[in-house]
Amino acid sequence: MSVTGTERTQPLESPDDPVVVALVNRVVDSRDPNAFGEIYDRFVERVYRYLYFRTGSHPEAEDLAEQVFLKAWEA
């Protein structure tokens, strides 16, 4: 993951957005890796920024964001 504070590829979305809900349902119902990848792409920046705000460390925030998405995929 290479996320910097100035990158923004798309607007931040609400987890309640119908498109996001449909993606989550595809992941839950069929473990669709493409749907999970899209969720990752949509939310990795938000998760990273939150973790960076909490830790103040770019490497630690990147590691923690990776762990968040890994645990989400495993669950």
N, C-alpha and C positions, 0 to 999 in steps of 0.2 A: 504494500500500500504506500502510495506516495501522495499524501494530502498535505497541502500547505494552506496557510490561512487566507490566501488570496484566490484559490481556485473555487469556482462555482460553475458546474456544468448544467445544472437545472435548478429551478426554484425548489425551496424546501416544501415538502408536502406533509399533510396531516396523515397520521396513521389511520384516520377514519375515512380517508378518501376512498371512494368505491373501487378505483383501480388498484390501490394498495391492498384493500380487503380481498379483492379477487386474486391477486398474486399470492397473498398469504394462504388463501384457501387452496390454491394449486400446490403450494409447498406442503401443506398439511395433508391434503388428500392423496397426492401422488409423489411426494418428495421430488418435485420437478426442479432440477438444478438450474434451469434457465430462469424460472420464476424467482428462485432464491437469489440468483445473480442480479436480477433486476432490483430486488429489494435491497440488496447490498449496495448497488450503484446509487439508488435513491437516498439511502440513509447513512452511508459510511461517513460522509462529511459531517453530518449532524452529530453522530456518535463520537467521532474523533474530536470535534470542537468541544463538546461537553467534557470529554476525558482530559483534553489538554487544559481546559479551564480549571478542572479539579486538581490536576497533577502539576501543571506548569512545566511539563517535560514532553517534548515532541516524541522521543523514542518510547517513553513509557506510555504515552497516549496511543501511539501506533500499536504497540504490543497489546494493550488492553482492548483496543477496538478489534483487533484480530481475534482475541479470545472471546469477545462478545458474540461475534458472528459465527465463530466455530461452535460455541455452545448452543447458539440458536439452531444451527444446522443439525447438530447432534440430537437436540431435543425434538 
